[in-house]
């Protein structure tokens, strides 16, 4: 006597191991075997769990990044800026080389790369404080970054349609709506280290669109404080994407 598939009702032969129509596997009694079906569901369930784990991991990383980018700026005033001669000072080491010492225990070798003269216009600037986030020992003796335009950007700054999208943590990002290539190669971020109290005072009075000139050195400070160390690399060419760390001997503002 012919059997019927318990799943779809199709007539099947006595010796058939599966339904010819719906392909369901059959046990010896003619019942549909659901082992394969359960295995399929189990694999599918594992895939869903893995996908959900990946999704929520990416979501958490994205949220953490957004919180970091859009966190409130430091709530500081000018009184929190490292003071020349108090929070940091210059002195000679045993080899007669000039070093930077800080009140909180850091010693920095200056490591002069070359003499440097710069003329330009300040497109924007940002102060850094002793406890700026993230805390870096350089914040004590380099109280300001200036974003500088040179060449035609300096002489005709109003013709360049640019926008700053990010300026903090010793980094700047911007967007330019015209003359991208020229603007890119004629702007740069400068980290300034005042060498004396006169330069220090002038730095604290800089404003956007100030035209200036400075004399000094491109430097790469390297500091230690017990087991801690900090290296601050420098570029020597505006418009080369990297930043210039400048030890400023003289600063003139027009």
Secondary structure as a PSIPRED ss2 file (coil, helix, strand):
# PSIPRED VFORMAT (PSIPRED V4.0)

   1 X C   1.000  0.000  0.000
   2 X C   1.000  0.000  0.000
   3 X E   0.000  0.000  1.000
   4 X E   0.000  0.000  1.000
   5 X C   1.000  0.000  0.000
   6 X C   1.000  0.000  0.000
   7 X C   1.000  0.000  0.000
   8 X C   1.000  0.000  0.000
   9 X C   1.000  0.000  0.000
  10 X C   1.000  0.000  0.000
  11 X E   0.000  0.000  1.000
  12 X E   0.000  0.000  1.000
  13 X C   1.000  0.000  0.000
  14 X C   1.000  0.000  0.000
  15 X C   1.000  0.000  0.000
  16 X C   1.000  0.000  0.000
  17 X C   1.000  0.000  0.000
  18 X E   0.000  0.000  1.000
  19 X C   1.000  0.000  0.000
  20 X C   1.000  0.000  0.000
  21 X C   1.000  0.000  0.000
  22 X C   1.000  0.000  0.000
  23 X C   1.000  0.000  0.000
  24 X C   1.000  0.000  0.000
  25 X E   0.000  0.000  1.000
  26 X E   0.000  0.000  1.000
  27 X C   1.000  0.000  0.000
  28 X C   1.000  0.000  0.000
  29 X C   1.000  0.000  0.000
  30 X C   1.000  0.000  0.000
  31 X C   1.000  0.000  0.000
  32 X E   0.000  0.000  1.000
  33 X C   1.000  0.000  0.000
  34 X C   1.000  0.000  0.000
  35 X H   0.000  1.000  0.000
  36 X H   0.000  1.000  0.000
  37 X H   0.000  1.000  0.000
  38 X H   0.000  1.000  0.000
  39 X H   0.000  1.000  0.000
  40 X H   0.000  1.000  0.000
  41 X H   0.000  1.000  0.000
  42 X H   0.000  1.000  0.000
  43 X H   0.000  1.000  0.000
  44 X H   0.000  1.000  0.000
  45 X H   0.000  1.000  0.000
  46 X H   0.000  1.000  0.000
  47 X H   0.000  1.000  0.000
  48 X H   0.000  1.000  0.000
  49 X H   0.000  1.000  0.000
  50 X H   0.000  1.000  0.000
  51 X H   0.000  1.000  0.000
  52 X H   0.000  1.000  0.000
  53 X H   0.000  1.000  0.000
  54 X H   0.000  1.000  0.000
  55 X H   0.000  1.000  0.000
  56 X H   0.000  1.000  0.000
  57 X H   0.000  1.000  0.000
  58 X H   0.000  1.000  0.000
  59 X H   0.000  1.000  0.000
  60 X H   0.000  1.000  0.000
  61 X H   0.000  1.000  0.000
  62 X H   0.000  1.000  0.000
  63 X H   0.000  1.000  0.000
  64 X H   0.000  1.000  0.000
  65 X H   0.000  1.000  0.000
  66 X H   0.000  1.000  0.000
  67 X H   0.000  1.000  0.000
  68 X H   0.000  1.000  0.000
  69 X H   0.000  1.000  0.000
  70 X C   1.000  0.000  0.000
  71 X C   1.000  0.000  0.000
  72 X C   1.000  0.000  0.000
  73 X C   1.000  0.000  0.000
  74 X C   1.000  0.000  0.000
  75 X C   1.000  0.000  0.000
  76 X C   1.000  0.000  0.000
  77 X C   1.000  0.000  0.000
  78 X H   0.000  1.000  0.000
  79 X H   0.000  1.000  0.000
  80 X H   0.000  1.000  0.000
  81 X C   1.000  0.000  0.000
  82 X C   1.000  0.000  0.000
  83 X C   1.000  0.000  0.000
  84 X E   0.000  0.000  1.000
  85 X C   1.000  0.000  0.000
  86 X C   1.000  0.000  0.000
  87 X C   1.000  0.000  0.000
  88 X E   0.000  0.000  1.000
  89 X E   0.000  0.000  1.000
  90 X E   0.000  0.000  1.000
  91 X E   0.000  0.000  1.000
  92 X E   0.000  0.000  1.000
  93 X C   1.000  0.000  0.000
  94 X C   1.000  0.000  0.000
  95 X C   1.000  0.000  0.000
  96 X C   1.000  0.000  0.000
  97 X C   1.000  0.000  0.000
  98 X E   0.000  0.000  1.000
  99 X E   0.000  0.000  1.000
 100 X E   0.000  0.000  1.000
 101 X E   0.000  0.000  1.000
 102 X E   0.000  0.000  1.000
 103 X C   1.000  0.000  0.000
 104 X C   1.000  0.000  0.000
 105 X C   1.000  0.000  0.000
 106 X C   1.000  0.000  0.000
 107 X E   0.000  0.000  1.000
 108 X E   0.000  0.000  1.000
 109 X E   0.000  0.000  1.000
 110 X C   1.000  0.000  0.000
 111 X C   1.000  0.000  0.000
 112 X E   0.000  0.000  1.000
 113 X E   0.000  0.000  1.000
 114 X E   0.000  0.000  1.000
 115 X E   0.000  0.000  1.000
 116 X E   0.000  0.000  1.000
 117 X E   0.000  0.000  1.000
 118 X E   0.000  0.000  1.000
 119 X E   0.000  0.000  1.000
 120 X E   0.000  0.000  1.000
 121 X E   0.000  0.000  1.000
 122 X E   0.000  0.000  1.000
 123 X E   0.000  0.000  1.000
 124 X E   0.000  0.000  1.000
 125 X E   0.000  0.000  1.000
 126 X E   0.000  0.000  1.000
 127 X E   0.000  0.000  1.000
 128 X C   1.000  0.000  0.000
 129 X C   1.000  0.000  0.000
 130 X C   1.000  0.000  0.000
 131 X C   1.000  0.000  0.000
 132 X C   1.000  0.000  0.000
 133 X C   1.000  0.000  0.000
 134 X C   1.000  0.000  0.000
 135 X C   1.000  0.000  0.000
 136 X C   1.000  0.000  0.000
 137 X C   1.000  0.000  0.000
 138 X H   0.000  1.000  0.000
 139 X H   0.000  1.000  0.000
 140 X H   0.000  1.000  0.000
 141 X H   0.000  1.000  0.000
 142 X C   1.000  0.000  0.000
 143 X C   1.000  0.000  0.000
 144 X E   0.000  0.000  1.000
 145 X E   0.000  0.000  1.000
 146 X E   0.000  0.000  1.000
 147 X E   0.000  0.000  1.000
 148 X E   0.000  0.000  1.000
 149 X E   0.000  0.000  1.000
 150 X C   1.000  0.000  0.000
 151 X C   1.000  0.000  0.000
 152 X H   0.000  1.000  0.000
 153 X H   0.000  1.000  0.000
 154 X H   0.000  1.000  0.000
 155 X H   0.000  1.000  0.000
 156 X C   1.000  0.000  0.000
 157 X H   0.000  1.000  0.000
 158 X H   0.000  1.000  0.000
 159 X H   0.000  1.000  0.000
 160 X C   1.000  0.000  0.000
 161 X C   1.000  0.000  0.000
 162 X E   0.000  0.000  1.000
 163 X E   0.000  0.000  1.000
 164 X E   0.000  0.000  1.000
 165 X E   0.000  0.000  1.000
 166 X E   0.000  0.000  1.000
 167 X E   0.000  0.000  1.000
 168 X E   0.000  0.000  1.000
 169 X C   1.000  0.000  0.000
 170 X C   1.000  0.000  0.000
 171 X E   0.000  0.000  1.000
 172 X E   0.000  0.000  1.000
 173 X E   0.000  0.000  1.000
 174 X E   0.000  0.000  1.000
 175 X E   0.000  0.000  1.000
 176 X E   0.000  0.000  1.000
 177 X C   1.000  0.000  0.000
 178 X C   1.000  0.000  0.000
 179 X C   1.000  0.000  0.000
 180 X H   0.000  1.000  0.000
 181 X H   0.000  1.000  0.000
 182 X H   0.000  1.000  0.000
 183 X H   0.000  1.000  0.000
 184 X H   0.000  1.000  0.000
 185 X H   0.000  1.000  0.000
 186 X C   1.000  0.000  0.000
 187 X E   0.000  0.000  1.000
 188 X E   0.000  0.000  1.000
 189 X E   0.000  0.000  1.000
 190 X E   0.000  0.000  1.000
 191 X E   0.000  0.000  1.000
 192 X E   0.000  0.000  1.000
 193 X E   0.000  0.000  1.000
 194 X E   0.000  0.000  1.000
 195 X C   1.000  0.000  0.000
 196 X C   1.000  0.000  0.000
 197 X H   0.000  1.000  0.000
 198 X H   0.000  1.000  0.000
 199 X H   0.000  1.000  0.000
 200 X H   0.000  1.000  0.000
 201 X H   0.000  1.000  0.000
 202 X H   0.000  1.000  0.000
 203 X H   0.000  1.000  0.000
 204 X C   1.000  0.000  0.000
 205 X C   1.000  0.000  0.000
 206 X C   1.000  0.000  0.000
 207 X C   1.000  0.000  0.000
 208 X C   1.000  0.000  0.000
 209 X C   1.000  0.000  0.000
 210 X C   1.000  0.000  0.000
 211 X E   0.000  0.000  1.000
 212 X E   0.000  0.000  1.000
 213 X E   0.000  0.000  1.000
 214 X E   0.000  0.000  1.000
 215 X E   0.000  0.000  1.000
 216 X E   0.000  0.000  1.000
 217 X E   0.000  0.000  1.000
 218 X E   0.000  0.000  1.000
 219 X E   0.000  0.000  1.000
 220 X C   1.000  0.000  0.000
 221 X C   1.000  0.000  0.000
 222 X E   0.000  0.000  1.000
 223 X E   0.000  0.000  1.000
 224 X E   0.000  0.000  1.000
 225 X E   0.000  0.000  1.000
 226 X C   1.000  0.000  0.000
 227 X C   1.000  0.000  0.000
 228 X E   0.000  0.000  1.000
 229 X E   0.000  0.000  1.000
 230 X E   0.000  0.000  1.000
 231 X E   0.000  0.000  1.000
 232 X C   1.000  0.000  0.000
 233 X C   1.000  0.000  0.000
 234 X C   1.000  0.000  0.000
 235 X C   1.000  0.000  0.000
 236 X C   1.000  0.000  0.000
 237 X C   1.000  0.000  0.000
 238 X C   1.000  0.000  0.000
 239 X C   1.000  0.000  0.000
 240 X C   1.000  0.000  0.000
 241 X C   1.000  0.000  0.000
 242 X C   1.000  0.000  0.000
 243 X C   1.000  0.000  0.000
 244 X E   0.000  0.000  1.000
 245 X E   0.000  0.000  1.000
 246 X E   0.000  0.000  1.000
 247 X E   0.000  0.000  1.000
 248 X E   0.000  0.000  1.000
 249 X E   0.000  0.000  1.000
 250 X E   0.000  0.000  1.000
 251 X E   0.000  0.000  1.000
 252 X E   0.000  0.000  1.000
 253 X E   0.000  0.000  1.000
 254 X C   1.000  0.000  0.000
